[in-house]
Amino acid sequence: QVQLVESGGGWVQPGGSLRLSCVGSGFIFSNYNMKWYRQAPGKAREEVACVMWSGLKTYLDSVRDRFTISRDYAKNILYLQMNNLKPEDTAVYYCHRERRFAGEMDYWGNGTLVTVSP
């Protein structure tokens, strides 16, 4: 079965960096659009970054010059390198596999908490 397991969250001071990882299993990574979402307290979940099955990458405007999404095809791992973190980046970050073929569903990881504060 499909599983997504995130790691790498934690506390960091403003200006610091973290790298999130998402290990996927039960499917071929390169066949799907893979995304990072985040949800801050009291706010709606928002898409942060996406790497499409074609390799095209997209970013939320507020993170475009600070975050980098990438994936290791051989290991089925999705990454989110986050630099110059700001307090407003504080949220639970979720890995997401978007459905592509008929009859499929979306899958989510359980999330990893990122806290940015002095």
C-alpha positions in Angstrom: 0.0 0.0 0.0 1.0 3.6 -0.5 2.8 5.2 2.5 4.4 8.6 2.9 6.5 9.3 6.0 7.9 12.8 6.7 10.8 13.7 8.9 13.1 16.6 9.5 10.9 19.1 11.2 11.9 20.9 14.4 12.7 24.3 15.9 14.9 26.8 14.2 15.7 30.5 14.7 14.7 33.0 12.0 17.2 32.9 9.2 18.0 29.3 9.8 17.6 26.2 7.5 15.9 22.8 7.7 15.6 20.0 5.2 12.4 18.0 5.2 12.3 14.4 3.8 9.4 12.3 2.8 9.9 8.6 2.2 7.4 7.1 -0.2 6.6 3.4 -0.6 4.1 1.3 -2.6 4.3 3.3 -5.8 6.8 4.5 -8.4 7.8 8.0 -7.4 8.6 9.3 -10.8 5.1 8.6 -12.1 3.4 11.2 -9.9 3.2 14.8 -9.0 4.7 15.1 -5.5 3.9 18.1 -3.3 4.6 19.7 0.0 1.8 21.4 1.8 1.7 23.3 5.1 -0.9 24.2 7.6 -0.3 26.9 10.2 -2.5 27.2 13.3 -5.9 28.6 12.5 -5.2 28.7 8.8 -6.1 26.6 5.7 -3.7 24.1 4.3 -1.7 25.6 1.4 0.5 24.1 -1.3 4.1 25.1 -0.8 5.9 23.4 -3.6 5.4 20.8 -6.3 7.6 18.6 -8.5 5.6 17.2 -11.3 6.2 13.8 -12.8 7.6 15.6 -15.8 10.2 17.3 -13.5 8.6 20.7 -13.7 8.7 22.5 -10.3 6.4 25.2 -8.9 6.5 27.2 -5.7 4.3 29.3 -3.5 5.3 32.9 -4.2 6.3 33.6 -0.6 8.8 30.7 -0.6 10.1 30.8 -4.2 13.5 32.1 -3.5 14.0 30.3 -0.2 12.7 26.8 -0.6 13.8 24.1 -3.0 11.9 20.9 -3.8 13.7 17.8 -5.1 13.4 14.1 -5.2 15.7 11.1 -5.2 14.2 8.7 -7.8 16.3 5.7 -6.7 15.4 6.0 -3.0 11.8 7.3 -3.5 12.4 10.3 -1.3 11.0 13.8 -1.6 12.9 16.7 -0.1 12.2 20.3 0.8 15.2 22.4 1.5 14.1 25.5 3.4 16.5 28.4 3.8 16.2 31.8 5.4 13.2 30.6 7.4 10.8 33.1 8.8 8.3 33.0 11.7 5.5 32.9 9.2 6.8 29.6 7.9 5.8 27.9 11.2 3.4 25.1 10.3 2.9 21.4 10.0 4.4 20.4 6.7 2.8 17.5 4.8 4.0 15.4 1.9 1.3 14.7 -0.7 1.0 12.4 -3.7 -1.5 13.6 -6.2 -3.6 11.0 -8.0 -2.9 10.6 -11.6 -4.6 7.5 -13.0 -8.3 6.5 -13.1 -9.4 5.0 -9.8 -6.6 6.4 -7.7 -6.7 8.6 -4.7 -4.5 11.3 -3.2 -2.2 10.3 -0.3 -0.9 12.3 2.6 1.8 11.8 5.2 1.1 12.5 8.8 3.1 15.7 8.8 6.1 17.2 10.5 6.1 20.3 12.6 8.4 23.2 11.7 8.7 26.0 14.3 10.5 29.2 13.5 11.1 31.5 16.5 13.8 33.4 18.3 
